[in-house]
Structures are given as structure tokens and as C-alpha cells.
Amino acid sequence: MDAAYLNEHKQNIEELALKLTPGDIAALVDELAQKDDALRYAAFSALQKRSEQTPDVYPHWDRFAKRLDDENSYQRSVGIMLIAENVKWDKEGRFRQVFGSYMRHCSDERFITSRQTIQGVARWAKHAPELLEEAIAILINIDVNTLKDTQKKLILIDILSALAAMRKVHPSGEIEEYVRRAVTGGILDKKAVRQLESLL
């Protein structure tokens, strides 16, 4: 099963992802370098879906980790999202080794990559509790005010969502104080505050 087949049957990609063989998975990891956006995205989607359910994408971890330093922001995002999805299967401590590189992308030069990195924290928080204190410190020190006005609210909601996930595993006075300041800081509108309250 290759990326072209998955792209043709994208409405069933979740079901197809569960039928992948180890050979299919290896081939799809290769397809992540495709120049064709549709094929590349189909490969990524299938690998991400498979990673949610089974550990058999995890053996390709090192290839995802290499993408953290890629010049291409799409490739960085692919690495970031597949790492976030596979931390649950990481019994070898590989995430600890790339944690600094991963978290650096919370302030990536590409806004979408920053968002994907921060959103990924909620995916792995309960699987790497030993890293949460460091992650909290990084997130609460992101200077939202340096962003464009159109970006501030989005990134702040991402940060608060990640903190909410971490708070369930690692309650922290720093999180509570950050949330209090965020709610009263003027960036979030009433709808966003209600959204935040539902998370917390």
C-alpha cells in the first residue's frame, strides 16, 4: 500500500492505516520526502493514524528526529507531529534526547510549525511526566506579545491547551498564575475564555 493508493482512498485513511504491513510503513516513511504535496500528506496521515493505535511506526523514530533540523518547515512539522504521536511508545528514552530540539520549535520561524509543536505537547504530556516541569517553563516564557496581532490569540490558546493537559499530570502554581494572567491580559475574548474554562 503506497501513498498514491492512500491518496485515492483518503476518505478511508484511518481504516487503511490499520492494515499497513511493516513494509508499507517503511515505504510510507520514505514517501514523506515526496515533492508531491498530496502524496506526502497521505503518507503522513496514515503514519500518524497508525501511531495512535500501535507502536510499529516507532522504529522509524530516528528518521523523524532528523527532521527537527530540516531547513524545510513542512519536514520539521512532519518530524514534530510524528514524534509527538510516538512518545507513548518510547520505552528507550529517545524523547529525552531530542526534547530540547523539539521544544525549540515552540518558537519556530514558521508560525504553523510553532503551533503544531505546542499542540503536540498535549499529545505526549501524560507519557513523559519527567519532562513536564521543563516544558512548562518553556511554554510560559514564550513572549506572545512579539507576535502579530492576528497570531497572539491563536498561540495563547495553544499554550493554554497544552498547559491544561500538563496540569492533569503535573499540577503547578506556575500554570495557575499563567492562566490567571492570560484570562485578564486582554488577548483572549469572552468566547476564548469560555473555551479555556471548559479545558480547565
Secondary structure, DSSP 4 states (H G I P E B T S, - for coil): --HHHHHHTGGGHHHHHTT--HHHHHHHHHHTT-S-HHHHHHHHHHHHHHHHH-STTGGGHHHHHHGGG-SSHHHHHHHHHHHHHHGGG--S-HHHHHHHHHHHGGG-SSHHHHHHHHHHHHHHGGG-GGGHHHHHHHHHT--GGGS-HHHHHHHHHHHHHHHHHHHHHS--HHHHHHHHHHHHSSSS-HHHHHHHHHH-
